[in-house]
């Protein structure tokens, strides 16, 4: 099985167990902050399922209906994850405000501390695995799931600290206040994830660092062409699409311009293996100055 699918399944399984554990303990001890974490993990489970199916679908090759491949499925999945996380945060804030408004009893912290510690440990391990595979395979969906779970680590630790303080002080108000703090962290995570996943759907250009690497590969062959312009880049899931116009001396043979273009494409694909590179070749204008030197044999 594909390594991406294996870690995606691991995320589904671990989140399922944590949802059951957190909701059961939260209900048992009467803690809204633990229940809020259970709801958060429920959204983690939905996100993990979305990531699993999107990774599976995105790996399908291009076909007649999707001639540029299925990579953007991962971006759609990440966007849905971000919206689900945001909705969960709104629900948690609502429940916490309700408890602040009507008062309550201090929950029993013992089991809550245990399940939060287990949750933080499990999610740290799973998110680290997901991120490692995401970076190795350049998977947007797995990276989104990893960031999602890493946020769960921090929120679980926040609830854990809140429960410990509650046990030491007996102040019931700490429970809903910690839940609101958890929710605000979730809102921040959903915003970051939305930007990461949604912008490529609008064909946003590649990051400046990646474009600099592309320019460096092009410049390696600067003595072979007159200039390069109209460089365009975009990302679709793990795939990158790069195209450009490369101007050659009009006396350069078609075979030579083709060979140079192939070398540029191959070197860009060395740094971005899942990329499609298209070089449009143009003849120079005699006013460019290059043709004053005749054919470029002396410059090769």
Secondary structure, 3 states (H helix, E strand, C coil): CCHHHHHHHHHHHHHHHHHHHHHHHHHHHCCHHHHHHHHHHHHHHHHHHHHHHHHHHHCCCCCCCCCCCCCHHHHHHHHHHHHHHHHHHHHHHHHHHHHHHHCCCCCCCHHHHHHHHHHHHHHHHHHHHHHHHHHHHCCHHHHHHHHHHHHHHHHHHHHHHHHHHHHHHCCCHHHHHHHHHHHHHHHHHHHHHHHHHHHHHHCCCCCHHHHHHHHHHHHCCHHHCCEEEEEEEEEECCEEEEEEEEEECCCCCHHHHHHHHHHHHHHHHHHCCCEEEEEEEEECCHHHCHHHHCCHHHHC
